[in-house]
Amino acid sequence: MRTTLLALTLAATAATAVYAADAAAGKAVYDKSCKSCHGPDGTPNPAVAKMMKVDMKNLKSADVQATSDDDLTKAITNGIGKMKPVPSAAGSAADVVAYIRTWKK
């Protein structure tokens, strides 16, 4: 029994490590697909916000950082408000979320 539990624990840990999001890969996708609107550091581009007539949230804000990973992933892959889906980030949305989390204060 103890051996079985140990094996299951090790397998779960290994699976988590394999599927862990990669913030460095997320930065590359963010720089390509998100930075022009959301800024290089998560601070919205005021010209884009004005042009689109939207109030973009600072991605470093407590409000955004408190948003679940699933909800951020959905916003990236499905779009939210006037933000269109980001097709180039769809396969790596978890990586982008991991990169956004590096700004958490």
N, CA and C atoms as a LAMMPS dump frame, in Angstrom:
ITEM: TIMESTEP
0
ITEM: NUMBER OF ATOMS
315
ITEM: BOX BOUNDS ff ff ff
-5.0000000000000000e+02 5.0000000000000000e+02
-5.0000000000000000e+02 5.0000000000000000e+02
-5.0000000000000000e+02 5.0000000000000000e+02
ITEM: ATOMS id mol type element x y z
1 1 1 N 0.817 -1.192 0
2 1 2 C 0 0 0
3 1 3 C 0.862 1.258 0
4 2 1 N 1.872 1.279 0.875
5 2 2 C 2.755 2.43 0.976
6 2 3 C 3.514 2.642 -0.337
7 3 1 N 3.94 1.552 -0.961
8 3 2 C 4.65 1.632 -2.237
9 3 3 C 3.745 2.205 -3.319
10 4 1 N 2.491 1.789 -3.324
11 4 2 C 1.537 2.287 -4.309
12 4 3 C 1.314 3.787 -4.136
13 5 1 N 1.153 4.239 -2.912
14 5 2 C 0.954 5.665 -2.651
15 5 3 C 2.177 6.473 -3.054
16 6 1 N 3.351 5.956 -2.758
17 6 2 C 4.581 6.634 -3.141
18 6 3 C 4.684 6.736 -4.654
19 7 1 N 4.372 5.657 -5.348
20 7 2 C 4.431 5.659 -6.811
21 7 3 C 3.44 6.66 -7.396
22 8 1 N 2.233 6.707 -6.858
23 8 2 C 1.222 7.659 -7.345
24 8 3 C 1.644 9.101 -7.08
25 9 1 N 2.21 9.355 -5.933
26 9 2 C 2.679 10.698 -5.599
27 9 3 C 3.793 11.128 -6.548
28 10 1 N 4.738 10.234 -6.79
29 10 2 C 5.831 10.552 -7.714
30 10 3 C 5.319 10.778 -9.129
31 11 1 N 4.371 9.99 -9.569
32 11 2 C 3.801 10.147 -10.911
33 11 3 C 3.075 11.48 -11.03
34 12 1 N 2.318 11.855 -10.018
35 12 2 C 1.594 13.13 -10.044
36 12 3 C 2.569 14.3 -10.052
37 13 1 N 3.634 14.208 -9.271
38 13 2 C 4.64 15.266 -9.235
39 13 3 C 5.327 15.394 -10.587
40 14 1 N 5.669 14.287 -11.195
41 14 2 C 6.314 14.309 -12.505
42 14 3 C 5.385 14.895 -13.557
43 15 1 N 4.116 14.535 -13.521
44 15 2 C 3.158 15.057 -14.493
45 15 3 C 2.995 16.554 -14.334
46 16 1 N 2.973 17.044 -13.107
47 16 2 C 2.855 18.478 -12.869
48 16 3 C 4.07 19.199 -13.423
49 17 1 N 5.244 18.648 -13.228
50 17 2 C 6.461 19.277 -13.727
51 17 3 C 6.472 19.327 -15.25
52 18 1 N 5.978 18.277 -15.887
53 18 2 C 5.964 18.228 -17.349
54 18 3 C 5.006 19.27 -17.913
55 19 1 N 3.872 19.463 -17.246
56 19 2 C 2.85 20.364 -17.762
57 19 3 C 2.884 21.752 -17.136
58 20 1 N 3.901 22.061 -16.358
59 20 2 C 4.003 23.369 -15.728
60 20 3 C 4.179 24.437 -16.81
61 21 1 N 3.554 25.562 -16.584
62 21 2 C 3.651 26.663 -17.539
63 21 3 C 5.061 27.246 -17.52
64 22 1 N 5.465 27.785 -18.647
65 22 2 C 6.805 28.317 -18.84
66 22 3 C 6.722 29.833 -19.032
67 23 1 N 7.089 30.592 -18.004
68 23 2 C 7.002 32.05 -18.062
69 23 3 C 7.906 32.632 -19.153
70 24 1 N 9.063 32.028 -19.386
71 24 2 C 9.968 32.533 -20.43
72 24 3 C 9.329 32.382 -21.809
73 25 1 N 8.698 31.242 -22.045
74 25 2 C 7.985 31.049 -23.315
75 25 3 C 6.8 32.008 -23.395
76 26 1 N 6.142 32.242 -22.26
77 26 2 C 5.022 33.174 -22.211
78 26 3 C 5.446 34.589 -22.545
79 27 1 N 6.644 34.989 -22.115
80 27 2 C 7.157 36.325 -22.433
81 27 3 C 7.316 36.49 -23.937
82 28 1 N 7.828 35.461 -24.596
83 28 2 C 8.008 35.539 -26.05
84 28 3 C 6.67 35.731 -26.763
85 29 1 N 5.653 34.994 -26.328
86 29 2 C 4.315 35.126 -26.93
87 29 3 C 3.73 36.488 -26.58
88 30 1 N 3.864 36.904 -25.324
89 30 2 C 3.352 38.208 -24.882
90 30 3 C 3.985 39.32 -25.713
91 31 1 N 5.308 39.274 -25.869
92 31 2 C 6.007 40.311 -26.634
93 31 3 C 5.494 40.391 -28.073
94 32 1 N 5.166 39.253 -28.633
95 32 2 C 4.698 39.209 -30.025
96 32 3 C 3.226 39.597 -30.158
97 33 1 N 2.391 39.148 -29.232
98 33 2 C 0.945 39.261 -29.43
99 33 3 C 0.217 40.224 -28.496
100 34 1 N 0.828 40.614 -27.399
101 34 2 C 0.1 41.374 -26.374
102 34 3 C 0.7 42.747 -26.071
103 35 1 N 2.012 42.848 -26.224
104 35 2 C 2.756 44.03 -25.786
105 35 3 C 2.287 45.327 -26.441
106 36 1 N 1.857 45.279 -27.681
107 36 2 C 1.483 46.523 -28.363
108 36 3 C 0.304 47.214 -27.683
109 37 1 N -0.598 46.453 -27.095
110 37 2 C -1.751 47.038 -26.393
111 37 3 C -1.528 47.119 -24.889
112 38 1 N -0.964 46.053 -24.307
113 38 2 C -0.839 45.967 -22.859
114 38 3 C 0.505 46.452 -22.333
115 39 1 N 1.369 46.933 -23.221
116 39 2 C 2.652 47.477 -22.805
117 39 3 C 3.666 46.419 -22.445
118 40 1 N 4.941 46.795 -22.449
119 40 2 C 5.999 45.823 -22.181
120 40 3 C 5.994 45.304 -20.743
121 41 1 N 5.368 46.049 -19.843
122 41 2 C 5.357 45.635 -18.438
123 41 3 C 3.943 45.483 -17.883
124 42 1 N 2.964 45.328 -18.767
125 42 2 C 1.581 45.135 -18.327
126 42 3 C 0.802 46.42 -18.132
127 43 1 N 1.486 47.554 -18.299
128 43 2 C 0.823 48.851 -18.194
129 43 3 C 0.212 49.181 -19.548
130 44 1 N -1.106 49.41 -19.612
131 44 2 C -1.776 49.62 -20.896
132 44 3 C -1.197 50.78 -21.704
133 45 1 N -1.219 50.607 -23.012
134 45 2 C -0.807 51.655 -23.932
135 45 3 C -1.949 52.675 -23.996
136 46 1 N -1.75 53.896 -23.491
137 46 2 C -2.847 54.861 -23.432
138 46 3 C -3.404 55.237 -24.809
139 47 1 N -2.555 55.248 -25.836
140 47 2 C -3.027 55.586 -27.182
141 47 3 C -3.989 54.52 -27.699
142 48 1 N -3.691 53.267 -27.446
143 48 2 C -4.564 52.174 -27.885
144 48 3 C -5.873 52.213 -27.094
145 49 1 N -5.776 52.431 -25.794
146 49 2 C -6.98 52.501 -24.957
147 49 3 C -7.892 53.632 -25.427
148 50 1 N -7.308 54.78 -25.741
149 50 2 C -8.093 55.93 -26.209
150 50 3 C -8.72 55.635 -27.564
151 51 1 N -7.938 55.067 -28.479
152 51 2 C -8.429 54.758 -29.818
153 51 3 C -9.591 53.764 -29.761
154 52 1 N -9.481 52.761 -28.881
155 52 2 C -10.522 51.737 -28.79
156 52 3 C -11.653 52.14 -27.841
157 53 1 N -11.455 53.278 -27.168
158 53 2 C -12.445 53.775 -26.202
159 53 3 C -12.744 52.731 -25.128
160 54 1 N -11.654 52.246 -24.521
161 54 2 C -11.774 51.259 -23.452
162 54 3 C -10.886 51.67 -22.282
163 55 1 N -11.205 51.134 -21.141
164 55 2 C -10.393 51.322 -19.953
165 55 3 C -9.675 50.002 -19.72
166 56 1 N -8.446 49.899 -20.204
167 56 2 C -7.672 48.669 -20.042
168 56 3 C -7.094 48.609 -18.639
169 57 1 N -7.141 47.43 -18.054
170 57 2 C -6.587 47.235 -16.718
171 57 3 C -5.087 47.019 -16.793
172 58 1 N -4.403 47.506 -15.785
173 58 2 C -2.989 47.248 -15.645
174 58 3 C -2.855 45.776 -15.247
175 59 1 N -2.089 45.009 -15.988
176 59 2 C -1.96 43.577 -15.726
177 59 3 C -1.222 43.278 -14.428
178 60 1 N -0.551 44.292 -13.864
179 60 2 C 0.125 44.123 -12.58
180 60 3 C -0.809 44.415 -11.406
181 61 1 N -1.982 44.953 -11.692
182 61 2 C -2.894 45.372 -10.624
183 61 3 C -3.363 44.192 -9.783
184 62 1 N -3.722 44.491 -8.553
185 62 2 C -4.219 43.457 -7.641
186 62 3 C -5.466 42.792 -8.213
187 63 1 N -6.299 43.581 -8.904
188 63 2 C -7.53 43.067 -9.505
189 63 3 C -7.23 41.982 -10.541
190 64 1 N -6.316 42.274 -11.441
191 64 2 C -5.963 41.298 -12.481
192 64 3 C -5.221 40.116 -11.865
193 65 1 N -4.312 40.379 -10.96
194 65 2 C -3.535 39.301 -10.337
195 65 3 C -4.417 38.375 -9.496
196 66 1 N -5.564 38.883 -9.027
197 66 2 C -6.49 38.051 -8.266
198 66 3 C -7.387 37.206 -9.164
199 67 1 N -7.387 37.492 -10.456
200 67 2 C -8.181 36.726 -11.413
201 67 3 C -7.582 35.33 -11.54
202 68 1 N -8.437 34.325 -11.632
203 68 2 C -7.946 32.946 -11.718
204 68 3 C -7.182 32.71 -13.02
205 69 1 N -6.29 31.729 -12.989
206 69 2 C -5.552 31.36 -14.193
207 69 3 C -6.52 30.958 -15.304
208 70 1 N -7.563 30.222 -14.953
209 70 2 C -8.546 29.796 -15.958
210 70 3 C -9.221 30.996 -16.618
211 71 1 N -9.596 32.002 -15.818
212 71 2 C -10.255 33.172 -16.391
213 71 3 C -9.302 33.986 -17.269
214 72 1 N -8.047 34.094 -16.863
215 72 2 C -7.07 34.795 -17.712
216 72 3 C -6.846 34.03 -19.012
217 73 1 N -6.768 32.711 -18.91
218 73 2 C -6.595 31.884 -20.106
219 73 3 C -7.771 32.058 -21.058
220 74 1 N -8.985 32.082 -20.514
221 74 2 C -10.184 32.29 -21.342
222 74 3 C -10.156 33.65 -22.009
223 75 1 N -9.723 34.687 -21.282
224 75 2 C -9.645 36.027 -21.867
225 75 3 C -8.666 36.046 -23.04
226 76 1 N -7.567 35.344 -22.893
227 76 2 C -6.555 35.298 -23.953
228 76 3 C -7.083 34.518 -25.16
229 77 1 N -7.648 33.365 -24.921
230 77 2 C -8.048 32.491 -26.035
231 77 3 C -9.398 32.857 -26.647
232 78 1 N -10.3 33.448 -25.852
233 78 2 C -11.637 33.775 -26.362
234 78 3 C -11.855 35.266 -26.569
235 79 1 N -10.98 36.081 -25.999
236 79 2 C -11.189 37.522 -26.029
237 79 3 C -12.091 37.931 -24.878
238 80 1 N -12.13 39.223 -24.615
239 80 2 C -12.983 39.755 -23.549
240 80 3 C -13.256 41.222 -23.869
241 81 1 N -14.504 41.628 -23.768
242 81 2 C -14.847 42.998 -24.132
243 81 3 C -14.492 43.247 -25.586
244 82 1 N -13.769 44.328 -25.845
245 82 2 C -13.346 44.635 -27.219
246 82 3 C -12.079 43.897 -27.626
247 83 1 N -11.452 43.214 -26.677
248 83 2 C -10.242 42.458 -26.999
249 83 3 C -10.622 41.198 -27.756
250 84 1 N -10.058 41.061 -28.916
251 84 2 C -10.295 39.879 -29.746
252 84 3 C -9.473 38.705 -29.218
253 85 1 N -9.882 37.479 -29.55
254 85 2 C -9.055 36.316 -29.186
255 85 3 C -7.661 36.447 -29.792
256 86 1 N -6.698 35.87 -29.128
257 86 2 C -5.32 35.914 -29.614
258 86 3 C -4.964 34.524 -30.119
259 87 1 N -5.226 34.262 -31.413
260 87 2 C -5.005 32.911 -31.947
261 87 3 C -3.562 32.423 -31.789
262 88 1 N -2.596 33.314 -31.921
263 88 2 C -1.199 32.887 -31.818
264 88 3 C -0.828 32.481 -30.397
265 89 1 N -1.642 32.873 -29.411
266 89 2 C -1.353 32.533 -28.017
267 89 3 C -2.189 31.367 -27.523
268 90 1 N -3.097 30.882 -28.352
269 90 2 C -4.046 29.855 -27.904
270 90 3 C -3.349 28.628 -27.334
271 91 1 N -2.348 28.123 -27.998
272 91 2 C -1.66 26.929 -27.526
273 91 3 C -0.731 27.186 -26.358
274 92 1 N -0.428 28.458 -26.116
275 92 2 C 0.522 28.794 -25.057
276 92 3 C -0.063 29.79 -24.062
277 93 1 N -1.376 29.824 -23.955
278 93 2 C -2.019 30.771 -23.044
279 93 3 C -1.563 30.564 -21.604
280 94 1 N -1.362 29.322 -21.201
281 94 2 C -0.899 29.053 -19.831
282 94 3 C 0.486 29.658 -19.607
283 95 1 N 1.314 29.646 -20.641
284 95 2 C 2.64 30.26 -20.535
285 95 3 C 2.517 31.779 -20.393
286 96 1 N 1.596 32.379 -21.144
287 96 2 C 1.377 33.824 -21.049
288 96 3 C 0.878 34.174 -19.647
289 97 1 N -0.034 33.383 -19.12
290 97 2 C -0.529 33.613 -17.761
291 97 3 C 0.631 33.502 -16.766
292 98 1 N 1.49 32.517 -16.94
293 98 2 C 2.641 32.369 -16.048
294 98 3 C 3.544 33.61 -16.116
295 99 1 N 3.711 34.167 -17.313
296 99 2 C 4.505 35.384 -17.457
297 99 3 C 3.818 36.561 -16.776
298 100 1 N 2.507 36.698 -16.946
299 100 2 C 1.773 37.78 -16.291
300 100 3 C 1.899 37.652 -14.77
301 101 1 N 1.926 36.44 -14.272
302 101 2 C 2.066 36.219 -12.826
303 101 3 C 3.423 36.675 -12.29
304 102 1 N 4.429 36.812 -13.154
305 102 2 C 5.732 37.274 -12.678
306 102 3 C 5.667 38.735 -12.238
307 103 1 N 4.619 39.451 -12.616
308 103 2 C 4.447 40.846 -12.216
309 103 3 C 3.721 41.003 -10.895
310 104 1 N 3.302 39.906 -10.315
311 104 2 C 2.542 39.97 -9.059
312 104 3 C 3.387 40.605 -7.967
313 105 1 N 2.813 41.558 -7.289
314 105 2 C 3.54 42.278 -6.228
315 105 3 C 3.415 41.544 -4.913
